[in-house]
C-alpha cells in the first residue's frame, strides 16, 4: 500500500492532468514504445514549438484524470505505454504532428483522441492530421478577403490613370 505522501502526489498529478484536459481544445493519446531517444527529442521539440504539451503518463492516472474531466470512452485503449498530448488553442496541431510521426515510425501508434471534451475516432484524428496548420488556414482566409479588395483597388487606380491621361494637356 502506498504511503500517504505518494498517494497525495498521485492525486495531485491526476488533478493537474484533469485540469489540463479540461483546459485543452484537443488531445491525442499515443503508444510510444520502441522509439529512440533521438526521435523522441525531435518529436517533443516539434510539439513544443506548436504549443502542444506532451507527457508520458501511467494509464491509471490518465484514466482517473479523464474521468474527473468528464472524458468517457478511452479506457479500452489504456494499455501498454501511453503518452498524452494536449493543445489549449490549436485543434489540429497534436493530431497532425503525432499522426505524421506514427506514419514514419512502425512502433509508434495513435490510440485515441478528443476534441472539446468528446472522444473521437481514429478516422477523425487522421482527417484532422491532414488539415493545414492554423496559420496556413488564416492566411488562406485572409487571402480570400484581400482578393476582391485588391481587384477593386486596381480598377479604381486604372480609372484614375485613364482620367489622368485624358486631363493632361497635350504637348506641342
TAMO-V706645 format. One record per residue. N is the residue number from 0. RES is the residue in one small letter. NEAR is the number of other ideal C-beta (glycine too) atoms within 8 Angstrom. Layout:
n->N res->RES near->NEAR
n->N res->RES near->NEAR
This chain:
n->0 res->x near->2
n->1 res->x near->5
n->2 res->x near->6
n->3 res->x near->5
n->4 res->x near->6
n->5 res->x near->8
n->6 res->x near->9
n->7 res->x near->8
n->8 res->x near->8
n->9 res->x near->10
n->10 res->x near->8
n->11 res->x near->8
n->12 res->x near->10
n->13 res->x near->12
n->14 res->x near->10
n->15 res->x near->8
n->16 res->x near->14
n->17 res->x near->13
n->18 res->x near->8
n->19 res->x near->11
n->20 res->x near->15
n->21 res->x near->8
n->22 res->x near->6
n->23 res->x near->10
n->24 res->x near->9
n->25 res->x near->17
n->26 res->x near->12
n->27 res->x near->13
n->28 res->x near->15
n->29 res->x near->14
n->30 res->x near->9
n->31 res->x near->11
n->32 res->x near->8
n->33 res->x near->7
n->34 res->x near->10
n->35 res->x near->5
n->36 res->x near->5
n->37 res->x near->6
n->38 res->x near->10
n->39 res->x near->10
n->40 res->x near->8
n->41 res->x near->8
n->42 res->x near->13
n->43 res->x near->9
n->44 res->x near->8
n->45 res->x near->9
n->46 res->x near->15
n->47 res->x near->9
n->48 res->x near->6
n->49 res->x near->11
n->50 res->x near->9
n->51 res->x near->13
n->52 res->x near->9
n->53 res->x near->10
n->54 res->x near->8
n->55 res->x near->6
n->56 res->x near->12
n->57 res->x near->6
n->58 res->x near->9
n->59 res->x near->7
n->60 res->x near->12
n->61 res->x near->15
n->62 res->x near->11
n->63 res->x near->10
n->64 res->x near->15
n->65 res->x near->12
n->66 res->x near->9
n->67 res->x near->9
n->68 res->x near->10
n->69 res->x near->6
n->70 res->x near->12
n->71 res->x near->7
n->72 res->x near->7
n->73 res->x near->14
n->74 res->x near->6
n->75 res->x near->5
n->76 res->x near->8
n->77 res->x near->12
n->78 res->x near->4
n->79 res->x near->5
n->80 res->x near->7
n->81 res->x near->15
n->82 res->x near->11
n->83 res->x near->13
n->84 res->x near->16
n->85 res->x near->12
n->86 res->x near->16
n->87 res->x near->8
n->88 res->x near->6
n->89 res->x near->13
n->90 res->x near->9
n->91 res->x near->12
n->92 res->x near->15
n->93 res->x near->16
n->94 res->x near->15
n->95 res->x near->13
n->96 res->x near->14
n->97 res->x near->15
n->98 res->x near->13
n->99 res->x near->9
n->100 res->x near->11
n->101 res->x near->11
n->102 res->x near->6
n->103 res->x near->5
n->104 res->x near->10
n->105 res->x near->4
n->106 res->x near->7
n->107 res->x near->12
n->108 res->x near->7
n->109 res->x near->13
n->110 res->x near->9
n->111 res->x near->13
n->112 res->x near->15
n->113 res->x near->13
n->114 res->x near->11
n->115 res->x near->6
n->116 res->x near->9
n->117 res->x near->7
n->118 res->x near->9
n->119 res->x near->9
n->120 res->x near->5
n->121 res->x near->7
n->122 res->x near->6
n->123 res->x near->10
n->124 res->x near->15
n->125 res->x near->10
n->126 res->x near->8
n->127 res->x near->15
n->128 res->x near->12
n->129 res->x near->6
n->130 res->x near->8
n->131 res->x near->5
n->132 res->x near->10
n->133 res->x near->10
n->134 res->x near->6
n->135 res->x near->8
n->136 res->x near->10
n->137 res->x near->8
n->138 res->x near->8
n->139 res->x near->9
n->140 res->x near->8
n->141 res->x near->8
n->142 res->x near->8
n->143 res->x near->7
n->144 res->x near->8
n->145 res->x near->8
n->146 res->x near->8
n->147 res->x near->7
n->148 res->x near->8
n->149 res->x near->8
n->150 res->x near->8
n->151 res->x near->8
n->152 res->x near->8
n->153 res->x near->8
n->154 res->x near->8
n->155 res->x near->8
n->156 res->x near->8
n->157 res->x near->8
n->158 res->x near->8
n->159 res->x near->8
n->160 res->x near->8
n->161 res->x near->8
n->162 res->x near->8
n->163 res->x near->8
n->164 res->x near->7
n->165 res->x near->6
n->166 res->x near->5
n->167 res->x near->6
n->168 res->x near->3
n->169 res->x near->4
n->170 res->x near->3
n->171 res->x near->2
